[in-house]
Amino acid sequence: MGMESIIVTERPEKLDEIDHYIIQTLQKDGREAFAQIAEDLKVSPGMIRQRYNRLVELGYLKVIAATNPLMMGKRTMAMIGVRTDGRKMLEAANKISKFDEVVYVVFVSGGYDIMLEVFCKDHEDLLKFMTEKLAKVDGVRETESFIYLKIAKEIYF
């Protein structure tokens, strides 16, 4: 989803138990066979395929290949709170979202204007990102970084 996406609280179609089961199963293993899901639910694989296609079409599901940052050599992960010049907040977020280290950008209320999640090779790489990239973005006034010590829950791995 891009920067223009919004938080949607209502969906045009209600999901039933079969839809929820398909979603939960694919969250655990995105490569689970439709035949296996159909067998679990005692329905036809064709029905699961139709339901799956509908869930994708409606935007409930998006199947992606998520890389494991640790396996990719990204050992330092951090959440960074950013305070901006309000008039330049959107432009700053747009520029920040283009940096390779940045995997998540969200506008927030409270003490920060923007929160971002970054994956870096090590502490030195994080420092370089913060001083040579982030601090130089027009509109960024101040930042506060929160280095991850341990991930207690992560839905992708």
Phi and psi restraints in degrees (value plus and minus 20) as a CYANA .aco file:
   2 GLY   PHI    -108.3   -68.3
   2 GLY   PSI    -198.1  -158.1
   3 MET   PHI     -83.0   -43.0
   3 MET   PSI     -44.4    -4.4
   4 GLU   PHI    -101.6   -61.6
   4 GLU   PSI     -27.1    12.9
   5 SER   PHI     -88.0   -48.0
   5 SER   PSI     129.9   169.9
   6 ILE   PHI    -139.9   -99.9
   6 ILE   PSI     144.7   184.7
   7 ILE   PHI    -103.6   -63.6
   7 ILE   PSI     102.3   142.3
   8 VAL   PHI    -125.0   -85.0
   8 VAL   PSI     109.0   149.0
   9 THR   PHI    -120.8   -80.8
   9 THR   PSI     -38.6     1.4
  10 GLU   PHI    -145.7  -105.7
  10 GLU   PSI     120.4   160.4
  11 ARG   PHI    -130.7   -90.7
  11 ARG   PSI     128.9   168.9
  12 PRO   PHI     -86.8   -46.8
  12 PRO   PSI     -47.6    -7.6
  13 GLU   PHI    -141.7  -101.7
  13 GLU   PSI     120.9   160.9
  14 LYS   PHI    -102.2   -62.2
  14 LYS   PSI     127.2   167.2
  15 LEU   PHI    -117.1   -77.1
  15 LEU   PSI     124.1   164.1
  16 ASP   PHI    -122.4   -82.4
  16 ASP   PSI    -194.8  -154.8
  17 GLU   PHI     -81.9   -41.9
  17 GLU   PSI     -56.5   -16.5
  18 ILE   PHI     -84.8   -44.8
  18 ILE   PSI     -65.3   -25.3
  19 ASP   PHI     -78.5   -38.5
  19 ASP   PSI     -66.8   -26.8
  20 HIS   PHI     -82.3   -42.3
  20 HIS   PSI     -59.9   -19.9
  21 TYR   PHI     -84.4   -44.4
  21 TYR   PSI     -63.5   -23.5
  22 ILE   PHI     -79.6   -39.6
  22 ILE   PSI     -67.5   -27.5
  23 ILE   PHI     -81.6   -41.6
  23 ILE   PSI     -68.3   -28.3
  24 GLN   PHI     -82.7   -42.7
  24 GLN   PSI     -60.4   -20.4
  25 THR   PHI     -84.7   -44.7
  25 THR   PSI     -65.4   -25.4
  26 LEU   PHI     -92.2   -52.2
  26 LEU   PSI     -43.8    -3.8
  27 GLN   PHI     -86.8   -46.8
  27 GLN   PSI     -56.3   -16.3
  28 LYS   PHI     -94.3   -54.3
  28 LYS   PSI     -61.2   -21.2
  29 ASP   PHI    -170.5  -130.5
  29 ASP   PSI      82.2   122.2
  30 GLY   PHI     -84.9   -44.9
  30 GLY   PSI     -30.2     9.8
  31 ARG   PHI    -123.4   -83.4
  31 ARG   PSI     -10.4    29.6
  32 GLU   PHI     -78.6   -38.6
  32 GLU   PSI     113.8   153.8
  33 ALA   PHI     -91.0   -51.0
  33 ALA   PSI     119.8   159.8
  34 PHE   PHI     -78.3   -38.3
  34 PHE   PSI     -55.7   -15.7
  35 ALA   PHI     -81.5   -41.5
  35 ALA   PSI     -58.9   -18.9
  36 GLN   PHI     -88.9   -48.9
  36 GLN   PSI     -62.8   -22.8
  37 ILE   PHI     -82.4   -42.4
  37 ILE   PSI     -62.9   -22.9
  38 ALA   PHI     -81.9   -41.9
  38 ALA   PSI     -61.9   -21.9
  39 GLU   PHI     -83.4   -43.4
  39 GLU   PSI     -63.8   -23.8
  40 ASP   PHI     -78.3   -38.3
  40 ASP   PSI     -58.9   -18.9
  41 LEU   PHI    -112.6   -72.6
  41 LEU   PSI     -26.6    13.4
  42 LYS   PHI      39.8    79.8
  42 LYS   PSI      26.7    66.7
  43 VAL   PHI    -152.9  -112.9
  43 VAL   PSI     157.4   197.4
  44 SER   PHI    -102.3   -62.3
  44 SER   PSI     129.4   169.4
  45 PRO   PHI     -78.9   -38.9
  45 PRO   PSI     -53.1   -13.1
  46 GLY   PHI     -81.0   -41.0
  46 GLY   PSI     -57.8   -17.8
  47 MET   PHI     -85.5   -45.5
  47 MET   PSI     -61.9   -21.9
  48 ILE   PHI     -84.6   -44.6
  48 ILE   PSI     -63.5   -23.5
  49 ARG   PHI     -79.3   -39.3
  49 ARG   PSI     -64.5   -24.5
  50 GLN   PHI     -83.2   -43.2
  50 GLN   PSI     -64.9   -24.9
  51 ARG   PHI     -82.8   -42.8
  51 ARG   PSI     -64.7   -24.7
  52 TYR   PHI     -78.4   -38.4
  52 TYR   PSI     -69.9   -29.9
  53 ASN   PHI     -79.4   -39.4
  53 ASN   PSI     -60.1   -20.1
  54 ARG   PHI     -84.2   -44.2
  54 ARG   PSI     -63.8   -23.8
  55 LEU   PHI     -82.9   -42.9
  55 LEU   PSI     -57.6   -17.6
  56 VAL   PHI     -89.1   -49.1
  56 VAL   PSI     -66.6   -26.6
  57 GLU   PHI     -79.6   -39.6
  57 GLU   PSI     -58.9   -18.9
  58 LEU   PHI    -100.9   -60.9
  58 LEU   PSI     -28.9    11.1
  59 GLY   PHI      70.9   110.9
  59 GLY   PSI     -10.7    29.3
  60 TYR   PHI     -96.4   -56.4
  60 TYR   PSI     -51.5   -11.5
  61 LEU   PHI    -145.2  -105.2
  61 LEU   PSI     123.2   163.2
  62 LYS   PHI    -162.7  -122.7
  62 LYS   PSI      99.9   139.9
  63 VAL   PHI    -114.1   -74.1
  63 VAL   PSI     105.6   145.6
  64 ILE   PHI    -155.8  -115.8
  64 ILE   PSI     144.1   184.1
  65 ALA   PHI    -119.5   -79.5
  65 ALA   PSI      90.3   130.3
  66 ALA   PHI    -115.3   -75.3
  66 ALA   PSI     107.2   147.2
  67 THR   PHI    -105.2   -65.2
  67 THR   PSI     128.4   168.4
  68 ASN   PHI    -107.0   -67.0
  68 ASN   PSI      92.5   132.5
  69 PRO   PHI     -78.2   -38.2
  69 PRO   PSI     -55.5   -15.5
  70 LEU   PHI     -84.7   -44.7
  70 LEU   PSI     -60.2   -20.2
  71 MET   PHI     -90.3   -50.3
  71 MET   PSI     -43.5    -3.5
  72 MET   PHI    -110.2   -70.2
  72 MET   PSI     -10.1    29.9
  73 GLY   PHI      65.0   105.0
  73 GLY   PSI      -9.1    30.9
  74 LYS   PHI    -116.5   -76.5
  74 LYS   PSI      74.6   114.6
  75 ARG   PHI    -114.6   -74.6
  75 ARG   PSI     -34.7     5.3
  76 THR   PHI    -136.2   -96.2
  76 THR   PSI      97.4   137.4
  77 MET   PHI    -140.3  -100.3
  77 MET   PSI     123.8   163.8
  78 ALA   PHI    -169.0  -129.0
  78 ALA   PSI     131.9   171.9
  79 MET   PHI    -121.8   -81.8
  79 MET   PSI     114.9   154.9
  80 ILE   PHI    -145.6  -105.6
  80 ILE   PSI     105.2   145.2
  81 GLY   PHI    -109.6   -69.6
  81 GLY   PSI     113.5   153.5
  82 VAL   PHI    -143.8  -103.8
  82 VAL   PSI     108.8   148.8
  83 ARG   PHI    -121.9   -81.9
  83 ARG   PSI     115.2   155.2
  84 THR   PHI    -144.5  -104.5
  84 THR   PSI     146.0   186.0
  85 ASP   PHI     -91.9   -51.9
  85 ASP   PSI      96.3   136.3
  86 GLY   PHI     -69.9   -29.9
  86 GLY   PSI     -54.4   -14.4
  87 ARG   PHI     -91.8   -51.8
  87 ARG   PSI     -37.3     2.7
  88 LYS   PHI    -135.0   -95.0
  88 LYS   PSI      -8.6    31.4
  89 MET   PHI     -79.0   -39.0
  89 MET   PSI     -68.8   -28.8
  90 LEU   PHI     -84.5   -44.5
  90 LEU   PSI     -63.2   -23.2
  91 GLU   PHI     -85.2   -45.2
  91 GLU   PSI     -60.4   -20.4
  92 ALA   PHI     -82.9   -42.9
  92 ALA   PSI     -66.0   -26.0
  93 ALA   PHI     -82.2   -42.2
  93 ALA   PSI     -59.0   -19.0
  94 ASN   PHI     -83.4   -43.4
  94 ASN   PSI     -63.2   -23.2
  95 LYS   PHI     -87.3   -47.3
  95 LYS   PSI     -64.6   -24.6
  96 ILE   PHI     -80.4   -40.4
  96 ILE   PSI     -59.6   -19.6
  97 SER   PHI     -85.0   -45.0
  97 SER   PSI     -36.5     3.5
  98 LYS   PHI    -105.0   -65.0
  98 LYS   PSI     -33.0     7.0
  99 PHE   PHI     -90.7   -50.7
  99 PHE   PSI     116.3   156.3
 100 ASP   PHI     -78.2   -38.2
 100 ASP   PSI     -55.0   -15.0
 101 GLU   PHI     -89.2   -49.2
 101 GLU   PSI     -43.3    -3.3
 102 VAL   PHI    -105.5   -65.5
 102 VAL   PSI     104.2   144.2
 103 VAL   PHI    -132.7   -92.7
 103 VAL   PSI     -30.0    10.0
 104 TYR   PHI    -177.0  -137.0
 104 TYR   PSI     110.4   150.4
 105 VAL   PHI    -155.1  -115.1
 105 VAL   PSI     110.1   150.1
 106 VAL   PHI    -163.4  -123.4
 106 VAL   PSI     120.4   160.4
 107 PHE   PHI    -103.4   -63.4
 107 PHE   PSI     117.8   157.8
 108 VAL   PHI    -154.5  -114.5
 108 VAL   PSI     142.0   182.0
 109 SER   PHI    -116.4   -76.4
 109 SER   PSI     145.7   185.7
 110 GLY   PHI      86.5   126.5
 110 GLY   PSI    -166.6  -126.6
 111 GLY   PHI     -91.1   -51.1
 111 GLY   PSI     -37.8     2.2
 112 TYR   PHI    -142.3  -102.3
 112 TYR   PSI     140.9   180.9
 113 ASP   PHI    -114.8   -74.8
 113 ASP   PSI     -56.0   -16.0
 114 ILE   PHI    -155.7  -115.7
 114 ILE   PSI     120.6   160.6
 115 MET   PHI    -138.0   -98.0
 115 MET   PSI     119.1   159.1
 116 LEU   PHI    -154.8  -114.8
 116 LEU   PSI     132.3   172.3
 117 GLU   PHI    -131.5   -91.5
 117 GLU   PSI     113.2   153.2
 118 VAL   PHI    -148.6  -108.6
 118 VAL   PSI     127.1   167.1
 119 PHE   PHI    -138.8   -98.8
 119 PHE   PSI     103.3   143.3
 120 CYS   PHI    -147.8  -107.8
 120 CYS   PSI     141.7   181.7
 121 LYS   PHI     -83.6   -43.6
 121 LYS   PSI     -64.1   -24.1
 122 ASP   PHI    -179.8  -139.8
 122 ASP   PSI    -195.5  -155.5
 123 HIS   PHI     -82.6   -42.6
 123 HIS   PSI     -58.4   -18.4
 124 GLU   PHI     -83.3   -43.3
 124 GLU   PSI     -61.1   -21.1
 125 ASP   PHI     -84.5   -44.5
 125 ASP   PSI     -59.0   -19.0
 126 LEU   PHI     -84.4   -44.4
 126 LEU   PSI     -64.3   -24.3
 127 LEU   PHI     -80.3   -40.3
 127 LEU   PSI     -63.3   -23.3
 128 LYS   PHI     -82.1   -42.1
 128 LYS   PSI     -63.2   -23.2
 129 PHE   PHI     -80.1   -40.1
 129 PHE   PSI     -65.9   -25.9
 130 MET   PHI     -89.0   -49.0
 130 MET   PSI     -57.5   -17.5
 131 THR   PHI    -110.0   -70.0
 131 THR   PSI     -56.5   -16.5
 132 GLU   PHI    -115.3   -75.3
 132 GLU   PSI     -37.5     2.5
 133 LYS   PHI    -137.6   -97.6
 133 LYS   PSI     -85.8   -45.8
 134 LEU   PHI     -80.6   -40.6
 134 LEU   PSI     -67.6   -27.6
 135 ALA   PHI     -85.1   -45.1
 135 ALA   PSI     -41.4    -1.4
 136 LYS   PHI    -111.5   -71.5
 136 LYS   PSI     -22.5    17.5
 137 VAL   PHI     -92.2   -52.2
 137 VAL   PSI     106.6   146.6
 138 ASP   PHI     -80.5   -40.5
 138 ASP   PSI     105.7   145.7
 139 GLY   PHI      85.4   125.4
 139 GLY   PSI     -39.4     0.6
 140 VAL   PHI     -98.2   -58.2
 140 VAL   PSI      99.7   139.7
 141 ARG   PHI    -115.0   -75.0
 141 ARG   PSI     -69.4   -29.4
 142 GLU   PHI    -172.6  -132.6
 142 GLU   PSI     138.0   178.0
 143 THR   PHI    -155.8  -115.8
 143 THR   PSI     137.0   177.0
 144 GLU   PHI    -158.4  -118.4
 144 GLU   PSI     106.6   146.6
 145 SER   PHI    -125.5   -85.5
 145 SER   PSI     125.3   165.3
 146 PHE   PHI    -145.6  -105.6
 146 PHE   PSI      80.8   120.8
 147 ILE   PHI     -96.0   -56.0
 147 ILE   PSI     112.8   152.8
 148 TYR   PHI     -90.9   -50.9
 148 TYR   PSI     107.5   147.5
 149 LEU   PHI    -112.4   -72.4
 149 LEU   PSI     -58.6   -18.6
 150 LYS   PHI    -180.2  -140.2
 150 LYS   PSI     119.2   159.2
 151 ILE   PHI    -115.1   -75.1
 151 ILE   PSI      96.9   136.9
 152 ALA   PHI    -105.0   -65.0
 152 ALA   PSI     -51.5   -11.5
 153 LYS   PHI    -166.6  -126.6
 153 LYS   PSI     112.3   152.3
 154 GLU   PHI    -167.0  -127.0
 154 GLU   PSI     100.9   140.9
 155 ILE   PHI    -102.2   -62.2
 155 ILE   PSI     -29.4    10.6
 156 TYR   PHI    -110.2   -70.2
 156 TYR   PSI     -45.7    -5.7
